[in-house]
Every structure is written in structure tokens, then in C-alpha cells.
């Protein structure tokens, strides 16, 4: 009896045969799991299974060791590509989380709103003060002209008529200024309310931001740890890719460079793969490129 050994380290994920089974040559005996890949261990020749559960748990086979069916280069490239995409997503998440911890966009927007409201408040108050000053000056002048008109010192009828008209116009102007001042005071009250509302909203947003910070820091720590794992796994996968395949992948201009074949079609451009292309994919001895988009193809 001979031990069946795999060509790399992994955990036994599934045993596909049982004692007494008649196993054909190249039949899958068990499936290993390593670095999120499934690796099949096949029989070197046809035989009847012994007891895979004896001894230390390693299955015993007939004469000759089985071999692990290694993952094909194109499949390694696909896995590497997925890890690179995941890495990019994690980096984006980390960047957004760090930016959020440095400055909450909602808080910044409300701070700008409050600053604008305060500027409008100050402008409205300044207009009220200015018009109030002018109206007070006009009121003083009006009272003086009325007093002069009623004093009896003016004897000329034409002068009396002229002064009466002048006082009349001054009263009309004074009334208009009072109406304008009332409108400005209403605007100033609205500006005051806008400042109060903006202040309340900003305080609430700051409290909410502070309450969310622990969760963001927790997510940031999780993403950072996962990023380290993804980078390590990405590098480990890349090391398994043959140098020639690495070079071909690096020279690819189209991105993503690898596409799965689903229902005999390239999943990127949806063009049907030729029969010869499918045969090459099944053999797995060389890289197969999509004749339309130029991507490296991988069977689903």
C-alpha cells in the first residue's frame, strides 16, 4: 500500500471515494483547499479503494502515489485578478474611512451653512441699523418743518403752500421708510431664525458624527487587516504563475485582462469562443485569448 501525496500543502475539503469503490485512472479521489483554491488529487491508475480512514487519516491507495491536479495558469491569473480588484476596493474603503475620520462631509457642509446664515444675519442687521439712522434723521427734520409751519412766522401764502407741500412729501417718505424698516426687521428675524436652525442642525450632526466614529474605526481596522491578507494571498498566487504567463499578463493592455467563458462565450465581450479555442481551454496547456477583445480566457 502506498500513501497518496499532494504536491502542495492544503486542507482536505472533500473525499469523493469510499472503501470498496472501483476507481478509474485519473478519477478524483479527494479535493484539497489551499489559498481559496480547490485542488483535485487524482488516481494514478485504476484500482479498488482501500480504507481512507485508517492510520493517521491519510488515505491508502494501490501501487503508486496519486498526484494533485495543479491549478492552470489562466485560473491562477483569474484568482490574482479577483484579489487585485478586492485590494482596490479595500483601499477605496480605507481611504474613505480615513477621510471621514478626518472630516465629516455633513458637518463641514453644515458649518458652511451656519457661516452663510451668520453673514446674512449680519447683513440684515446692518441694513436695519442704517435705515433706522436715516429715518431718525428724517423724523427730526420733519418735526422741525412742522414746528416752523405752525409757528405763524411765515406770512406769505405761497411760502405757506410750498412748506405745506414739503411737509406732506416728508410725511409720505417717512411712512415709506417705516414700512421698509418693518420689512427689513422681518428679514432680520428670519435671518436670526436661520442661524438658530443651522446651529441646532450642526450640533446634532456633530453628535451623530461622534457616535458613528467607533464603528468607522472598527470597520477601518477590519479592512486594514483584510487588505494585508489579500496582499499576501495575491503575492502567493502570483508566485505560482509561470514567468512566461506573468509576462503575457503584464503586457495585456485591456483591463480586466482575464475573462471567464460562460456558456461558450467570453463574459467580457459576449462573443462565442471558437471550437478550437474551447478545445485548447479544456486541455489547459496554453493561454487562450478571446479573438474579439483579446482577453485571457478561463473556463467557468
VMD Tcl script that draws the C-alpha trace (Angstrom):
set ca {
  {0.00 0.00 0.00}
  {1.31 3.46 -0.88}
  {0.45 6.89 0.53}
  {-1.18 9.31 -1.87}
  {0.58 12.64 -1.62}
  {-0.49 16.03 -2.94}
  {2.02 18.40 -4.49}
  {1.26 21.28 -2.14}
  {0.01 21.87 1.40}
  {-3.72 22.21 1.93}
  {-6.72 21.07 3.95}
  {-8.84 18.11 2.90}
  {-12.13 19.67 1.85}
  {-13.91 16.66 0.38}
  {-13.27 12.92 -0.07}
  {-15.04 11.69 -3.19}
  {-14.48 7.94 -2.83}
  {-15.16 5.36 -0.15}
  {-13.75 1.95 0.72}
  {-14.68 -0.68 -1.84}
  {-15.24 1.75 -4.73}
  {-13.79 0.80 -8.10}
  {-11.74 3.85 -9.12}
  {-10.69 4.56 -12.70}
  {-7.40 6.11 -13.70}
  {-7.42 9.93 -13.31}
  {-10.59 9.76 -11.19}
  {-10.78 12.36 -8.43}
  {-10.02 10.80 -5.04}
  {-10.27 13.90 -2.87}
  {-10.25 17.69 -3.08}
  {-7.83 19.88 -1.17}
  {-8.41 23.53 -0.32}
  {-5.41 25.89 -0.39}
  {-5.46 29.68 -0.63}
  {-9.16 29.63 -1.56}
  {-8.47 27.27 -4.46}
  {-9.78 23.74 -4.86}
  {-7.09 21.25 -5.89}
  {-8.08 17.77 -7.08}
  {-6.00 14.72 -6.20}
  {-6.45 12.02 -8.81}
  {-5.75 8.29 -9.02}
  {-2.54 7.34 -10.91}
  {-4.22 4.15 -12.18}
  {-7.43 2.19 -11.87}
  {-7.89 0.20 -8.65}
  {-10.31 -0.69 -5.87}
  {-10.28 1.66 -2.89}
  {-8.93 0.58 0.46}
  {-9.89 2.26 3.71}
  {-9.06 6.01 3.57}
  {-9.73 6.40 7.26}
  {-7.05 4.10 8.64}
  {-3.91 5.15 10.45}
  {-3.22 8.87 10.65}
  {-6.08 9.83 8.35}
  {-4.14 9.84 5.08}
  {-5.83 7.63 2.51}
  {-4.02 4.44 1.37}
  {-4.10 3.54 -2.30}
  {-2.88 0.80 -4.62}
  {0.64 0.80 -6.00}
  {1.90 4.23 -6.99}
  {1.10 7.62 -5.46}
  {-1.74 9.79 -6.71}
  {-0.98 13.32 -7.87}
  {-2.57 16.74 -7.32}
  {-4.05 18.30 -10.40}
  {-2.47 21.76 -10.20}
  {-4.46 24.87 -10.94}
  {-3.95 26.02 -14.51}
  {-2.08 29.29 -15.13}
  {-5.13 31.05 -16.54}
  {-7.14 30.13 -13.44}
  {-4.34 31.47 -11.27}
  {-4.45 34.72 -13.25}
  {-8.21 34.95 -12.73}
  {-7.80 34.46 -8.99}
  {-4.98 37.02 -8.94}
  {-7.19 39.47 -10.83}
  {-10.02 38.99 -8.35}
  {-7.64 39.61 -5.47}
  {-6.33 42.78 -7.14}
  {-9.91 44.02 -7.58}
  {-10.67 43.21 -3.95}
  {-7.48 45.02 -2.92}
  {-8.58 48.08 -4.88}
  {-12.00 48.04 -3.22}
  {-10.45 47.71 0.24}
  {-8.08 50.59 -0.43}
  {-11.01 52.75 -1.55}
  {-12.91 51.84 1.63}
  {-9.89 52.63 3.79}
  {-9.34 55.96 2.04}
  {-12.98 56.95 2.54}
  {-12.91 55.88 6.19}
  {-9.75 57.88 6.89}
  {-11.20 60.91 5.13}
  {-14.41 60.56 7.15}
  {-12.47 60.39 10.41}
  {-10.51 63.49 9.47}
  {-13.56 65.47 8.39}
  {-17.26 64.58 8.25}
  {-18.66 65.97 4.95}
  {-22.08 66.57 6.52}
  {-20.55 68.51 9.41}
  {-18.44 70.57 7.00}
  {-21.50 71.37 4.87}
  {-23.49 72.46 7.93}
  {-20.59 74.58 9.15}
  {-20.62 76.35 5.80}
  {-24.40 76.76 6.04}
  {-24.07 78.28 9.50}
  {-21.34 80.66 8.33}
  {-23.54 81.80 5.42}
  {-26.53 82.23 7.77}
  {-24.45 84.36 10.14}
  {-23.22 86.50 7.24}
  {-26.83 87.02 6.10}
  {-27.82 87.84 9.68}
  {-25.11 90.47 9.98}
  {-26.07 92.00 6.61}
  {-29.75 92.21 7.59}
  {-28.88 93.79 10.94}
  {-26.66 96.34 9.23}
  {-29.46 97.36 6.86}
  {-31.88 97.77 9.77}
  {-29.39 99.97 11.64}
  {-28.68 102.06 8.54}
  {-32.34 102.64 7.69}
  {-33.17 103.34 11.32}
  {-30.48 106.01 11.40}
  {-31.80 107.62 8.21}
  {-35.40 107.50 9.41}
  {-34.44 109.13 12.70}
  {-32.72 111.97 10.83}
  {-35.71 112.42 8.54}
  {-38.07 112.37 11.54}
  {-36.09 115.12 13.24}
  {-36.19 117.24 10.08}
  {-39.93 116.61 9.65}
  {-40.70 117.68 13.19}
  {-38.68 120.86 12.70}
  {-40.51 121.76 9.47}
  {-43.90 121.07 11.08}
  {-42.99 123.30 14.02}
  {-41.91 126.06 11.67}
  {-45.09 125.70 9.63}
  {-47.27 126.02 12.74}
  {-45.28 128.87 14.29}
  {-47.10 131.64 12.38}
  {-43.90 133.35 11.38}
  {-44.47 132.67 7.69}
  {-46.90 135.25 6.30}
  {-46.63 134.69 2.57}
  {-49.39 132.40 1.27}
  {-47.07 131.00 -1.42}
  {-44.39 130.17 1.15}
  {-47.01 128.56 3.39}
  {-48.28 126.47 0.47}
  {-44.77 125.47 -0.51}
  {-43.89 124.46 3.06}
  {-47.12 122.54 3.44}
  {-46.32 120.54 0.31}
  {-42.82 119.93 1.58}
  {-44.11 118.62 4.92}
  {-46.63 116.44 3.14}
  {-43.94 114.82 0.99}
  {-41.71 114.38 4.04}
  {-44.52 112.57 5.88}
  {-45.11 110.29 2.89}
  {-41.41 109.50 2.68}
  {-41.26 108.90 6.42}
  {-44.18 106.45 6.20}
  {-42.45 104.59 3.34}
  {-39.30 104.37 5.39}
  {-41.27 102.92 8.31}
  {-42.74 100.24 6.03}
  {-39.30 99.48 4.62}
  {-37.87 99.23 8.11}
  {-40.60 96.81 9.15}
  {-39.79 94.63 6.14}
  {-36.08 94.72 7.00}
  {-36.84 93.82 10.59}
  {-38.85 90.81 9.38}
  {-35.88 89.79 7.20}
  {-33.58 90.20 10.19}
  {-35.87 88.00 12.32}
  {-35.82 85.35 9.58}
  {-32.02 85.56 9.44}
  {-31.85 85.11 13.22}
  {-34.06 82.03 12.97}
  {-31.90 80.63 10.17}
  {-28.84 80.98 12.40}
  {-30.62 79.21 15.25}
  {-31.75 76.37 12.95}
  {-28.29 75.98 11.41}
  {-26.71 75.92 14.86}
  {-29.09 73.20 16.04}
  {-28.50 71.09 12.93}
  {-24.73 71.45 13.26}
  {-24.78 70.39 16.91}
  {-26.89 67.33 16.07}
  {-24.61 66.41 13.15}
  {-21.53 66.67 15.37}
  {-23.11 64.38 17.94}
  {-24.08 61.88 15.24}
  {-20.60 62.04 13.77}
  {-19.02 61.35 17.14}
  {-21.41 58.43 17.72}
  {-20.51 56.87 14.35}
  {-16.75 57.18 14.84}
  {-16.22 53.95 16.85}
  {-17.96 51.87 14.19}
  {-15.94 53.53 11.42}
  {-12.69 52.82 13.30}
  {-13.77 49.20 13.74}
  {-14.52 48.85 10.02}
  {-11.21 50.54 9.22}
  {-9.33 48.01 11.36}
  {-11.19 45.13 9.68}
  {-10.47 46.44 6.18}
  {-6.82 47.06 7.02}
  {-6.39 43.53 8.33}
  {-8.19 42.07 5.34}
  {-6.05 44.15 2.99}
  {-2.90 42.63 4.47}
  {-4.34 39.12 3.95}
  {-5.41 39.90 0.39}
  {-2.00 41.32 -0.47}
  {-0.26 38.24 0.91}
  {-2.63 35.90 -0.93}
  {-2.25 37.93 -4.13}
  {1.53 37.63 -3.96}
  {1.32 33.90 -3.18}
  {-0.92 33.31 -6.20}
  {1.35 35.38 -8.43}
  {4.38 33.32 -7.41}
  {2.61 30.20 -8.71}
  {2.09 31.76 -12.15}
  {4.81 30.68 -14.61}
  {7.14 33.55 -15.62}
  {6.08 33.39 -19.26}
  {2.43 33.69 -18.23}
  {3.28 36.57 -15.90}
  {4.89 38.38 -18.82}
  {1.89 37.80 -21.09}
  {-0.48 39.05 -18.41}
  {1.63 42.15 -17.71}
  {1.69 43.04 -21.40}
  {-2.09 42.97 -21.68}
  {-3.47 46.44 -22.44}
  {-7.13 45.63 -21.90}
  {-8.37 45.57 -18.31}
  {-9.53 43.42 -16.72}
  {-7.16 41.14 -18.57}
  {-8.86 37.83 -17.74}
  {-12.44 36.80 -18.54}
  {-14.38 33.63 -17.79}
  {-16.00 31.63 -20.53}
  {-19.65 31.10 -19.67}
  {-21.88 29.10 -22.00}
  {-19.05 29.10 -24.55}
  {-18.98 32.92 -24.56}
  {-16.42 35.42 -23.33}
  {-18.05 37.02 -20.28}
  {-16.44 40.38 -21.11}
  {-17.46 40.91 -24.74}
  {-20.07 38.08 -25.06}
  {-18.57 36.76 -28.28}
  {-18.75 32.97 -28.76}
  {-15.44 31.15 -28.39}
  {-14.45 29.00 -31.36}
  {-14.42 25.21 -31.14}
  {-10.64 25.14 -31.36}
  {-10.46 27.71 -28.61}
  {-12.69 25.60 -26.37}
  {-10.53 22.55 -27.03}
  {-7.43 24.46 -26.02}
  {-9.19 25.66 -22.89}
  {-10.11 22.09 -21.94}
  {-6.55 20.98 -22.46}
  {-5.21 23.86 -20.42}
  {-1.72 23.61 -21.90}
  {-1.56 27.20 -23.20}
  {-3.17 30.59 -22.75}
  {-6.21 31.17 -24.94}
  {-7.10 34.72 -25.92}
  {-10.54 35.94 -26.94}
  {-10.41 36.59 -30.67}
  {-12.62 39.65 -30.24}
  {-11.45 41.54 -27.13}
  {-8.03 39.92 -26.64}
  {-8.58 38.92 -23.00}
  {-7.15 35.76 -21.47}
  {-9.95 33.20 -21.28}
  {-10.70 30.85 -18.38}
  {-13.30 28.11 -18.32}
  {-16.11 28.57 -15.80}
}
mol new
graphics top color blue
foreach p $ca { graphics top sphere $p radius 0.5 }
foreach p [lrange $ca 0 end-1] q [lrange $ca 1 end] { graphics top cylinder $p $q radius 0.2 }
display resetview
